[in-house]
Amino acid sequence: MNIQENKIFSKYTTNFKARINRYPGDVKIFGEFDGMLIKNDFSIKCDKLMFTNFLSKYGNKKQKDFLSQIKQDSIDKNVLLNKFDIDILREINKKECARLISIVNTYGESISKIGDLIKCKYKAEKSCQLYVKINHVDNIVEVVLIDVHHLGLPADRKVGNRILHKDLQKQYDAVKNCQQDIADFLKQA
């Protein structure tokens, strides 16, 4: 096997600037990795935290394309950063950060601080995001949360010249009845 094929992050993208957002600053990728593991490949619904990552019965094509791509990348061990906008998370809003940590820990993870997570927003569908952590022992990237509805850390959106302020309750209400488990879709993909 060619060593270059076995790297998650391309050598050409090991250093880059994060996009300007609420987590500002330069971002340095920690090097190249030997693979990607989707640790939590099933859906959860938590009314208390207003989070779900179940898909609608008929599905959103872009969401399903995203999931298919992530599955294929984990098999190929080849995720290139040019597919994502990357954010190193910092504790700006303690309530939002605590909520995200609680969501991730619902899966049985033991994340204690927001800086342990990296947010990867899929460029082809901005509502689809991965939250990953780096496993330095095995030199892999672990996907700890798949967020297909942008409910993990919802944000204000710009539409034309207007700013639409986030309304988590409204966003959650729109998708809370979705029932297709990510795991079922990934088995078929």
DRENPA-3360 file (N, C-alpha, C; in nm, 2 decimals, always signed):
BEGIN
1 = MNIQENKI = +0.08/-0.12/+0.00/+0.00/+0.00/+0.00/+0.09/+0.12/+0.00 ~ +0.05/+0.22/-0.08/+0.12/+0.34/-0.09/+0.10/+0.42/+0.04 ~ +0.20/+0.47/+0.10/+0.19/+0.54/+0.23/+0.10/+0.66/+0.21 ~ +0.11/+0.73/+0.10/+0.04/+0.85/+0.07/-0.11/+0.82/+0.07 ~ -0.15/+0.70/+0.03/-0.30/+0.67/+0.02/-0.35/+0.65/+0.16 ~ -0.27/+0.62/+0.26/-0.31/+0.59/+0.39/-0.31/+0.71/+0.49 ~ -0.32/+0.83/+0.43/-0.32/+0.94/+0.52/-0.46/+1.01/+0.51 ~ -0.50/+1.06/+0.63/-0.63/+1.12/+0.63/-0.62/+1.27/+0.58;
9 = FSKYTTNF = -0.53/+1.34/+0.63/-0.52/+1.48/+0.58/-0.40/+1.49/+0.49 ~ -0.42/+1.54/+0.38/-0.32/+1.56/+0.27/-0.21/+1.65/+0.32 ~ -0.09/+1.62/+0.28/+0.03/+1.70/+0.32/+0.02/+1.84/+0.27 ~ -0.07/+1.86/+0.17/-0.09/+2.00/+0.12/-0.18/+2.08/+0.21 ~ -0.25/+2.02/+0.30/-0.34/+2.09/+0.38/-0.31/+2.08/+0.53 ~ -0.19/+2.06/+0.57/-0.15/+2.04/+0.71/-0.16/+2.17/+0.78 ~ -0.14/+2.29/+0.72/-0.15/+2.41/+0.78/-0.25/+2.50/+0.70 ~ -0.34/+2.56/+0.77/-0.44/+2.65/+0.70/-0.50/+2.74/+0.81;
17 = KARINRYP = -0.57/+2.84/+0.76/-0.64/+2.93/+0.85/-0.79/+2.88/+0.85 ~ -0.84/+2.88/+0.97/-0.99/+2.85/+0.99/-1.06/+2.97/+0.93 ~ -1.18/+2.94/+0.89/-1.27/+3.05/+0.84/-1.30/+3.15/+0.95 ~ -1.33/+3.27/+0.92/-1.36/+3.37/+1.02/-1.50/+3.33/+1.08 ~ -1.50/+3.31/+1.21/-1.63/+3.28/+1.28/-1.62/+3.31/+1.43 ~ -1.71/+3.25/+1.50/-1.71/+3.28/+1.65/-1.60/+3.20/+1.72 ~ -1.52/+3.13/+1.65/-1.40/+3.06/+1.71/-1.28/+3.10/+1.63 ~ -1.24/+3.23/+1.65/-1.14/+3.29/+1.56/-1.00/+3.23/+1.60;
25 = GDVKIFGE = -0.91/+3.25/+1.50/-0.77/+3.22/+1.53/-0.71/+3.13/+1.42 ~ -0.58/+3.12/+1.41/-0.52/+3.03/+1.32/-0.53/+2.89/+1.37 ~ -0.54/+2.80/+1.28/-0.56/+2.66/+1.31/-0.44/+2.59/+1.25 ~ -0.38/+2.50/+1.33/-0.27/+2.41/+1.28/-0.32/+2.27/+1.29 ~ -0.32/+2.20/+1.18/-0.36/+2.06/+1.18/-0.24/+1.99/+1.24 ~ -0.27/+1.88/+1.32/-0.17/+1.82/+1.40/-0.08/+1.72/+1.32 ~ -0.08/+1.72/+1.19/-0.01/+1.63/+1.11/-0.09/+1.54/+1.03 ~ -0.04/+1.43/+0.98/-0.11/+1.34/+0.90/-0.15/+1.22/+0.99;
33 = FDGMLIKN = -0.26/+1.16/+0.95/-0.32/+1.05/+1.03/-0.33/+0.92/+0.95 ~ -0.34/+0.81/+1.02/-0.34/+0.68/+0.96/-0.48/+0.63/+0.92 ~ -0.58/+0.70/+0.97/-0.71/+0.65/+0.94/-0.82/+0.74/+1.01 ~ -0.95/+0.70/+0.98/-1.06/+0.76/+1.04/-1.15/+0.65/+1.09 ~ -1.20/+0.67/+1.21/-1.30/+0.57/+1.27/-1.43/+0.64/+1.30 ~ -1.54/+0.59/+1.25/-1.67/+0.65/+1.29/-1.71/+0.57/+1.41 ~ -1.69/+0.63/+1.53/-1.72/+0.56/+1.66/-1.87/+0.56/+1.68 ~ -1.94/+0.66/+1.65/-2.08/+0.67/+1.68/-2.16/+0.68/+1.55;
41 = DFSIKCDK = -2.19/+0.57/+1.50/-2.25/+0.56/+1.37/-2.40/+0.53/+1.37 ~ -2.46/+0.57/+1.48/-2.60/+0.55/+1.50/-2.67/+0.68/+1.55 ~ -2.80/+0.69/+1.53/-2.87/+0.82/+1.56/-2.91/+0.82/+1.71 ~ -2.92/+0.94/+1.76/-2.98/+0.96/+1.89/-3.08/+1.07/+1.88 ~ -3.17/+1.07/+1.98/-3.27/+1.18/+1.99/-3.27/+1.22/+2.14 ~ -3.25/+1.34/+2.17/-3.26/+1.39/+2.31/-3.34/+1.52/+2.32 ~ -3.47/+1.50/+2.35/-3.56/+1.62/+2.36/-3.51/+1.72/+2.46 ~ -3.45/+1.68/+2.57/-3.40/+1.77/+2.67/-3.29/+1.87/+2.61;
49 = LMFTNFLS = -3.21/+1.81/+2.53/-3.10/+1.89/+2.47/-3.13/+1.95/+2.33 ~ -3.26/+1.91/+2.29/-3.30/+1.96/+2.15/-3.21/+1.92/+2.04 ~ -3.18/+1.79/+2.04/-3.08/+1.73/+1.94/-3.14/+1.60/+1.88 ~ -3.13/+1.59/+1.76/-3.15/+1.46/+1.69/-3.06/+1.46/+1.57 ~ -3.02/+1.34/+1.53/-2.95/+1.32/+1.40/-3.01/+1.21/+1.32 ~ -3.14/+1.18/+1.35/-3.22/+1.09/+1.26/-3.24/+1.16/+1.13 ~ -3.26/+1.09/+1.03/-3.29/+1.14/+0.89/-3.44/+1.13/+0.87 ~ -3.49/+1.21/+0.78/-3.63/+1.20/+0.74/-3.65/+1.07/+0.66;
57 = KYGNKKQK = -3.77/+1.02/+0.66/-3.80/+0.89/+0.60/-3.75/+0.89/+0.45 ~ -3.78/+1.00/+0.38/-3.75/+1.01/+0.24/-3.61/+1.07/+0.22 ~ -3.56/+1.14/+0.32/-3.42/+1.18/+0.32/-3.39/+1.30/+0.23 ~ -3.29/+1.37/+0.27/-3.24/+1.48/+0.20/-3.12/+1.43/+0.12 ~ -3.12/+1.45/-0.01/-3.01/+1.39/-0.09/-2.87/+1.44/-0.05 ~ -2.86/+1.56/-0.01/-2.73/+1.61/+0.03/-2.68/+1.55/+0.16 ~ -2.77/+1.53/+0.25/-2.74/+1.46/+0.38/-2.69/+1.32/+0.35 ~ -2.76/+1.25/+0.26/-2.73/+1.11/+0.23/-2.60/+1.10/+0.15;
65 = DFLSQIKQ = -2.57/+1.20/+0.07/-2.44/+1.21/+0.00/-2.33/+1.23/+0.10 ~ -2.35/+1.31/+0.19/-2.26/+1.34/+0.30/-2.22/+1.21/+0.37 ~ -2.33/+1.14/+0.42/-2.31/+1.02/+0.49/-2.24/+0.91/+0.41 ~ -2.27/+0.90/+0.28/-2.21/+0.80/+0.19/-2.06/+0.84/+0.18 ~ -2.03/+0.97/+0.16/-1.89/+1.01/+0.15/-1.81/+0.98/+0.27 ~ -1.87/+1.01/+0.39/-1.80/+0.98/+0.52/-1.77/+0.83/+0.53 ~ -1.87/+0.75/+0.50/-1.85/+0.60/+0.51/-1.74/+0.56/+0.42 ~ -1.74/+0.61/+0.29/-1.64/+0.57/+0.20/-1.50/+0.62/+0.24;
73 = DSIDKNVL = -1.50/+0.74/+0.29/-1.37/+0.79/+0.34/-1.31/+0.71/+0.46 ~ -1.40/+0.66/+0.54/-1.35/+0.58/+0.66/-1.30/+0.45/+0.61 ~ -1.36/+0.39/+0.50/-1.31/+0.27/+0.45/-1.18/+0.29/+0.37 ~ -1.17/+0.40/+0.29/-1.05/+0.43/+0.22/-0.94/+0.49/+0.30 ~ -0.98/+0.54/+0.42/-0.88/+0.61/+0.51/-0.83/+0.73/+0.44 ~ -0.92/+0.81/+0.38/-0.87/+0.92/+0.29/-0.97/+1.03/+0.30 ~ -0.97/+1.11/+0.41/-1.05/+1.23/+0.42/-0.96/+1.35/+0.40 ~ -0.99/+1.43/+0.30/-0.91/+1.55/+0.27/-0.98/+1.67/+0.33;
81 = LNKFDIDI = -0.90/+1.76/+0.38/-0.96/+1.88/+0.45/-1.03/+1.97/+0.35 ~ -1.01/+1.96/+0.22/-1.07/+2.05/+0.13/-1.22/+2.02/+0.12 ~ -1.27/+1.92/+0.18/-1.42/+1.89/+0.18/-1.49/+1.96/+0.30 ~ -1.41/+2.02/+0.39/-1.47/+2.07/+0.51/-1.41/+2.21/+0.55 ~ -1.50/+2.29/+0.61/-1.45/+2.41/+0.69/-1.42/+2.35/+0.83 ~ -1.30/+2.38/+0.88/-1.26/+2.32/+1.00/-1.26/+2.43/+1.11 ~ -1.31/+2.40/+1.23/-1.31/+2.49/+1.34/-1.26/+2.42/+1.46 ~ -1.15/+2.47/+1.52/-1.11/+2.43/+1.65/-1.20/+2.50/+1.75;
89 = LREINKKE = -1.27/+2.43/+1.83/-1.37/+2.49/+1.92/-1.31/+2.55/+2.04 ~ -1.35/+2.66/+2.08/-1.31/+2.73/+2.20/-1.43/+2.76/+2.28 ~ -1.41/+2.77/+2.41/-1.53/+2.80/+2.50/-1.56/+2.95/+2.50 ~ -1.65/+2.99/+2.40/-1.69/+3.12/+2.39/-1.83/+3.14/+2.47 ~ -1.92/+3.05/+2.44/-2.05/+3.05/+2.51/-2.06/+2.92/+2.59 ~ -2.04/+2.94/+2.73/-2.03/+2.82/+2.82/-2.16/+2.73/+2.81 ~ -2.28/+2.79/+2.79/-2.40/+2.72/+2.79/-2.40/+2.63/+2.66 ~ -2.37/+2.69/+2.54/-2.37/+2.61/+2.42/-2.26/+2.50/+2.42;
97 = CARLISIV = -2.15/+2.53/+2.47/-2.04/+2.44/+2.48/-2.07/+2.32/+2.57 ~ -2.13/+2.35/+2.69/-2.18/+2.24/+2.78/-2.28/+2.16/+2.72 ~ -2.37/+2.22/+2.64/-2.48/+2.14/+2.57/-2.42/+2.05/+2.47 ~ -2.32/+2.10/+2.39/-2.26/+2.01/+2.29/-2.18/+1.90/+2.35 ~ -2.11/+1.92/+2.46/-2.04/+1.82/+2.53/-2.14/+1.71/+2.59 ~ -2.25/+1.76/+2.64/-2.35/+1.66/+2.69/-2.41/+1.58/+2.57 ~ -2.43/+1.64/+2.45/-2.48/+1.56/+2.34/-2.37/+1.45/+2.30 ~ -2.25/+1.49/+2.29/-2.14/+1.39/+2.26/-2.13/+1.29/+2.36;
105 = NTYGESIS = -2.14/+1.32/+2.49/-2.13/+1.23/+2.60/-2.25/+1.13/+2.61 ~ -2.36/+1.17/+2.55/-2.47/+1.08/+2.54/-2.44/+0.95/+2.47 ~ -2.34/+0.95/+2.38/-2.29/+0.83/+2.31/-2.20/+0.75/+2.40 ~ -2.17/+0.80/+2.52/-2.07/+0.73/+2.61/-1.93/+0.78/+2.60 ~ -1.91/+0.89/+2.53/-1.78/+0.95/+2.52/-1.75/+1.01/+2.66 ~ -1.63/+1.05/+2.68/-1.59/+1.12/+2.80/-1.52/+1.25/+2.77 ~ -1.59/+1.33/+2.69/-1.53/+1.47/+2.66/-1.55/+1.56/+2.78 ~ -1.45/+1.62/+2.83/-1.46/+1.71/+2.94/-1.45/+1.86/+2.91;
113 = KIGDLIKC = -1.38/+1.89/+2.79/-1.37/+2.03/+2.76/-1.39/+2.04/+2.61 ~ -1.44/+2.16/+2.57/-1.47/+2.18/+2.43/-1.35/+2.17/+2.34 ~ -1.24/+2.21/+2.39/-1.11/+2.21/+2.31/-1.07/+2.07/+2.26 ~ -1.14/+1.96/+2.31/-1.11/+1.83/+2.27/-1.17/+1.79/+2.14 ~ -1.27/+1.88/+2.10/-1.34/+1.85/+1.97/-1.30/+1.94/+1.86 ~ -1.31/+1.89/+1.74/-1.29/+1.97/+1.62/-1.42/+1.96/+1.54 ~ -1.47/+2.07/+1.49/-1.59/+2.08/+1.41/-1.55/+2.08/+1.27 ~ -1.61/+1.99/+1.19/-1.58/+1.98/+1.04/-1.71/+2.00/+0.97;
121 = KYKAEKSC = -1.73/+2.11/+0.91/-1.85/+2.15/+0.84/-1.84/+2.11/+0.70 ~ -1.92/+2.02/+0.65/-1.92/+1.97/+0.51/-1.95/+2.09/+0.41 ~ -1.86/+2.12/+0.32/-1.88/+2.23/+0.23/-2.00/+2.22/+0.14 ~ -2.03/+2.10/+0.10/-2.13/+2.07/+0.00/-2.27/+2.09/+0.06 ~ -2.28/+2.07/+0.19/-2.41/+2.08/+0.27/-2.38/+2.14/+0.40 ~ -2.39/+2.27/+0.42/-2.35/+2.34/+0.54/-2.42/+2.29/+0.67 ~ -2.54/+2.23/+0.66/-2.60/+2.18/+0.78/-2.54/+2.05/+0.83 ~ -2.46/+1.98/+0.75/-2.40/+1.86/+0.79/-2.26/+1.88/+0.85;
129 = QLYVKINH = -2.24/+1.83/+0.97/-2.11/+1.85/+1.04/-2.07/+1.73/+1.11 ~ -1.94/+1.71/+1.12/-1.88/+1.61/+1.20/-1.82/+1.67/+1.32 ~ -1.82/+1.61/+1.43/-1.74/+1.65/+1.55/-1.65/+1.54/+1.57 ~ -1.52/+1.57/+1.57/-1.42/+1.47/+1.57/-1.32/+1.50/+1.69 ~ -1.25/+1.39/+1.73/-1.14/+1.41/+1.82/-1.02/+1.33/+1.77 ~ -0.90/+1.38/+1.80/-0.78/+1.31/+1.75/-0.74/+1.21/+1.86 ~ -0.72/+1.09/+1.81/-0.66/+0.98/+1.89/-0.52/+0.97/+1.86 ~ -0.44/+1.03/+1.95/-0.29/+1.04/+1.92/-0.22/+0.91/+1.94;
137 = VDNIVEVV = -0.28/+0.82/+2.02/-0.22/+0.69/+2.05/-0.22/+0.60/+1.92 ~ -0.34/+0.60/+1.86/-0.35/+0.52/+1.74/-0.33/+0.60/+1.61 ~ -0.31/+0.73/+1.62/-0.29/+0.82/+1.51/-0.40/+0.82/+1.41 ~ -0.52/+0.83/+1.47/-0.64/+0.84/+1.38/-0.74/+0.95/+1.43 ~ -0.83/+0.98/+1.34/-0.93/+1.08/+1.37/-1.06/+1.00/+1.40 ~ -1.12/+1.03/+1.52/-1.24/+0.96/+1.56/-1.36/+1.05/+1.54 ~ -1.46/+1.00/+1.47/-1.59/+1.08/+1.45/-1.67/+1.04/+1.57 ~ -1.70/+1.14/+1.66/-1.77/+1.12/+1.78/-1.92/+1.17/+1.77;
145 = LIDVHHLG = -1.95/+1.25/+1.67/-2.08/+1.30/+1.65/-2.10/+1.34/+1.50 ~ -2.21/+1.28/+1.45/-2.25/+1.32/+1.31/-2.38/+1.41/+1.33 ~ -2.37/+1.53/+1.29/-2.48/+1.63/+1.30/-2.53/+1.66/+1.16 ~ -2.65/+1.61/+1.13/-2.70/+1.63/+0.99/-2.80/+1.74/+0.98 ~ -2.83/+1.80/+1.10/-2.93/+1.91/+1.10/-2.88/+2.04/+1.16 ~ -2.75/+2.05/+1.18/-2.69/+2.17/+1.24/-2.75/+2.21/+1.37 ~ -2.77/+2.11/+1.45/-2.82/+2.13/+1.59/-2.72/+2.13/+1.70 ~ -2.60/+2.08/+1.67/-2.49/+2.07/+1.77/-2.46/+2.20/+1.82;
153 = LPADRKVG = -2.41/+2.29/+1.74/-2.38/+2.43/+1.77/-2.45/+2.52/+1.66 ~ -2.58/+2.54/+1.68/-2.66/+2.62/+1.58/-2.60/+2.76/+1.58 ~ -2.61/+2.82/+1.46/-2.55/+2.95/+1.45/-2.65/+3.05/+1.37 ~ -2.63/+3.17/+1.38/-2.70/+3.27/+1.30/-2.66/+3.24/+1.15 ~ -2.76/+3.27/+1.06/-2.73/+3.25/+0.92/-2.75/+3.38/+0.85 ~ -2.67/+3.40/+0.74/-2.68/+3.52/+0.66/-2.76/+3.48/+0.53 ~ -2.87/+3.55/+0.51/-2.95/+3.53/+0.39/-2.95/+3.66/+0.32 ~ -2.88/+3.67/+0.21/-2.87/+3.80/+0.14/-2.81/+3.90/+0.23;
161 = NRILHKDL = -2.87/+4.01/+0.26/-2.81/+4.11/+0.35/-2.87/+4.10/+0.49 ~ -2.95/+4.00/+0.51/-3.02/+3.99/+0.64/-2.95/+3.88/+0.73 ~ -2.95/+3.90/+0.86/-2.90/+3.80/+0.95/-3.02/+3.73/+1.02 ~ -3.03/+3.60/+1.00/-3.14/+3.53/+1.07/-3.08/+3.47/+1.19 ~ -3.13/+3.51/+1.31/-3.08/+3.47/+1.44/-3.13/+3.33/+1.46 ~ -3.04/+3.25/+1.53/-3.07/+3.11/+1.55/-3.19/+3.10/+1.64 ~ -3.27/+3.00/+1.62/-3.38/+2.96/+1.70/-3.38/+2.81/+1.71 ~ -3.31/+2.76/+1.82/-3.29/+2.62/+1.84/-3.42/+2.55/+1.85;
169 = QKQYDAVK = -3.51/+2.60/+1.92/-3.64/+2.53/+1.94/-3.71/+2.51/+1.80 ~ -3.71/+2.61/+1.72/-3.77/+2.61/+1.59/-3.70/+2.51/+1.50 ~ -3.57/+2.51/+1.50/-3.49/+2.42/+1.42/-3.51/+2.27/+1.46 ~ -3.52/+2.25/+1.59/-3.54/+2.12/+1.65/-3.68/+2.07/+1.61 ~ -3.78/+2.15/+1.63/-3.92/+2.11/+1.60/-3.94/+2.07/+1.46 ~ -3.86/+2.13/+1.37/-3.87/+2.10/+1.22/-3.82/+1.95/+1.19 ~ -3.73/+1.90/+1.28/-3.67/+1.77/+1.25/-3.69/+1.66/+1.36 ~ -3.76/+1.70/+1.46/-3.77/+1.60/+1.58/-3.84/+1.47/+1.55;
177 = NCQQDIAD = -3.92/+1.47/+1.45/-4.00/+1.35/+1.41/-3.93/+1.26/+1.31 ~ -3.81/+1.30/+1.27/-3.74/+1.22/+1.17/-3.71/+1.08/+1.24 ~ -3.71/+0.97/+1.16/-3.70/+0.84/+1.22/-3.60/+0.75/+1.15 ~ -3.54/+0.78/+1.04/-3.44/+0.69/+0.98/-3.31/+0.70/+1.05 ~ -3.26/+0.59/+1.11/-3.14/+0.59/+1.18/-3.02/+0.60/+1.08 ~ -2.92/+0.68/+1.12/-2.80/+0.69/+1.04/-2.74/+0.55/+1.02 ~ -2.74/+0.46/+1.12/-2.68/+0.33/+1.11/-2.75/+0.25/+1.00 ~ -2.88/+0.26/+0.99/-2.95/+0.19/+0.88/-2.91/+0.24/+0.74;
185 = FLKQA = -2.90/+0.37/+0.73/-2.86/+0.43/+0.60/-2.71/+0.38/+0.57 ~ -2.62/+0.39/+0.67/-2.48/+0.36/+0.64/-2.47/+0.21/+0.60 ~ -2.55/+0.12/+0.65/-2.55/-0.02/+0.61/-2.58/-0.04/+0.46 ~ -2.67/+0.05/+0.41/-2.72/+0.04/+0.27/-2.62/+0.11/+0.18 ~ -2.55/+0.21/+0.23/-2.47/+0.29/+0.14/-2.35/+0.22/+0.09;
% end
